[in-house]
Amino acid sequence: MTRASKPTSTRRFVRRALGAAAGVVVLAAGTGLAVAGGAVPQSSGLAPGTAPAVDVPVGQTIGVCPGPAELLRGTPVQGDPQFSPASKSASSLLTAAVIGEPSGAMPSSAILGVNGTVQQKVSDGRDASAAPPSAPPAAVAARASTGPALFTASALEGRPSSAAALMRYSATDGDLRGLAAASCAAPANELWLGGASTLVGRTSVLYLTNPTTTPSTVNLDFFGDQPIGQAPPGSRGIQIPPGSTKSFVLGGFVPGQRNVSVRVRSSGGPVAAVIQQSTLRGLTPGGVDFLTPVGGPSNRQVATGIELQDPAAARDLASHNGFDDATAALQITVPGATDAVVQVRVFGPNGPVTLPSGAVFTAKAGTVTEIPLAGVPAGKYSVAASSDVSFTASVRMVKGTSEKDPLDFAISGAQPRLGDGHVVPVGDTGSRTLVFSAPDGRAKVTAVPVTADGKLHSSVTLDLAGGTTATLGVPDAVDGAKPVAYSISASGDPAYGSVLLEGDGNGISVASILPAAGGRQSIPVTLGY
């Protein structure tokens, strides 16, 4: 567990933001007292009306990055497990990118330890008047990762900075052989994660990080193949001190579940959550991945970046003892009390394909339902699911077809639609593919390469027909420089996207495209007594 240290600029900003929010509350309370102390207003003065909007201070961009994959020592039941290195060949690289304003202004950004210590500066802040004519419009940094980290970027010109980071782990030996990647996501008070398993030989470790200066109290809700029932011991009132990370073995809460989803709810400081999921079949490694938060419960979910293998080879692999979960499948979690009738669509570059198992399924309330994707021709796909009952969704895929050789797997979680100005780090090694889909209508996606020297290059535009999946392979070089990130914007009908990463051997992973930087936000404030 990481100990808290003295507050940094990130911490000081959080305190200032909270202080500003508290000032709004005091102002509202003071106004209410003034009304109460004067003449009692007529009843018409109390009639409902449109609440005035109050600007919310723009905060720093904060992304929480997982540390390298780790092997468990022994069989701890819940928190504070002991770990050992994954392998001799394991490498972990954190790639961060920040894009300045057209005016030349650039935010200050850095990679920090969870306790706030500065590990590496990414960019120094500058305003438009101080920007030299030759200043690069972006800043990129790469750093070997040794533990959980934060990527922070200051607000710029009245809005959050356009910035993001990606953590990439890979190993070619050891029990955690494979490829795992995770976009560094912002903390929140409610998060959903899917794709875990607690069967024998499957290890799921949940990491909770509190990057704020406020203590956090966390409750965990679990969903499995069968209803979990009463909350497992130790899953309520978990204390995460400021500037620290705690880890929990999910098998200690809900053992023997083929499919597990977790809802993380926190009060006090918001937290970040990621699950390290790994598989070991006897002595043969079955892969490793980082499971990052998926889109919250909704009536429609879309997952992209799905690579399916030859159906005959996949069917033969799954027929071997202990390999029945080495298959591609959609995992539907229904958190409510009503069963969901789910319609599933799978579409590739040439449009929709037929699922041999059917297109309509019933997902039981309070459980995770696995829907097989077997029988679909090999290729890159997207999956869209819809129902009149809210649910979350993720897709499991497997790479490798021999039961004698190490396999790897990846989980692609459903995410919200794309917007304008997403910063998407892709790293600089292995095969990297941007995968986009438009379930309905037509959409246009524009991708601007960002190279390691901080330059933006000519954009690439993809026109997406409804019900198709399009891919953009990341080249080795753009104008003689190595691309390490993209700026992504989408227009037209809803479009979705992710980053498909492939490495040595059967290495495979999918990284989410995080929400784009938004403008100044406001909230309605109602005054009264």
Steps between C-alpha positions, in 0.01 A plus 500: 500500500634842410524745790358848471748789476485878505239651265624595153362751251243239405389475861498879540279536195253247639479699822447824307227341287328364808534840665337668200215249508459564873484874426203441271318315778570779751374761255177307450454461874562871556240593242249272665560665837451846352157402371406340829604811697296741288139515405343166423462483122167449334418145394559595137861576592544139600370362171737259322717660237816441301795455733793734430820339378826538690834440330706215642875571520695317230730243655812314409490200270593201718552145375584209731725238342542141626841366585664196335328164521603306812488138611324413823699336776296241687122519516394813690127528562433873468713814530875564508618199298868437445644508149811393312637607158318363198796384287853580392386644167213713635497865395254774588487832318287805575438727200349845562392762246365854538384733222520876534261768374515642145605827664825337608405463867613176661393358840747378756486122531691229680510135601476465878511225756167427668630687805560811288875482444603622154654223289526677165384827349318469170456869418565840657204734504507805273244755390441606141712816530802301619481234231786522248398468132674163474345355817370145443120478534518185712719337765569128534685302765569132559617350827562150634233424759581350839168551680165679488539858378308819425505706184393859560454801271396848613191678370559717196306802371191426702465129427663170588813416303502257211720232652507124560737216590527127427665228709630198302636178657650209307692182580617203294567262789362416843147437624393853402610464140299719266402859427288727723416866445288758679407860431569711809147593610369775726380406851125496568255420778335221301673259262403174326747230397431178311678197354650353818504133602569321828506139378793278595807620310351846444624784719323835531659777706309827546714813550336806655688832492404820679698785335333777701568655840164378636460153657274267303258234623423235238221245467525213250203333332558172316314330216575144388357212300248452780359769735757581769242579767620660820806724476817292562686571826753779464337655192348796687665803658843448344727788599735639233723772651598803291785442256495122529414177317349186651458161331242225553481144367148456363509125559487579872162670450330292228689175428417258219332746263568469126388859439525780755407868478567754775333827589729733695329775701691750710414782734748773582786506252431345157705193414643330192456126451662236281502118511809299412360178352721201418457135407723197561393158370721253681850616405390678182446878513155603382553876478474822697303823461401819681123540533413869507161661568224448243207726420238515777166318473306603192245365254764486228865401509765484224843333522765529228851369432388137499722256310356153440696191396419235244177342629608139437832549684324682784245221536775235511690694769190534719435125480810419708466450873538830687472715188125552487550867593767551231226626272366832381186607686286801584444548874178676601454622860146589609520679838126553542218272613353439153628258236625663180408381151813597307534537125857449380652620173851420377642696209831507315648694208237369260201547727302281740573128536270229628556352843442123472367497857233759417448872548266522802591378848360523851742631764393422856463780751783543751741278306755490219380317187756369250396508134734304270638661186603162354459436131576853378769513226846621601545877493459825688151582626280713722206383711187701579242384755169659593218431745215675678682428829829668593815286492879518461701305245848377413644257246764234563725392215784247485812483283670166434359170379723227653435364848871422529617858451450810715187695415400857569160665536357851503187665635335779302255695714209694355563875502306822425490644148791701366500878504746768397869523590580169672871453573588135436852376588595184307862445609780425256536120494311205359197504272260786580162536335231762555162331464181702443136412450170668418212272597240712319493786252829641376793654684832661420811448712806724464834380638800737534835326568719635779866400472765463766645844416175669605379582148151457356475364147245483219172346607351174375122489454287186514141498371301240691187350354234389748551149634868477407841491667800690359866474597799731481837335541765713672799528263859467608569860395315815394713757314807321631395507867347228719130550586425439869154657537200631305244775536163343415176680413167357383198662338168387360314208652640330814843347448707292741866405514789331680866409453585138417858413602686185400848389599747211495357152491128512562504830690177696470325779691240774446527855639198727536479847348435732792253791493624814329577818693181698563439871534400694809211325675213648698248355743151626589474637855159541664470752784240466772427426862 
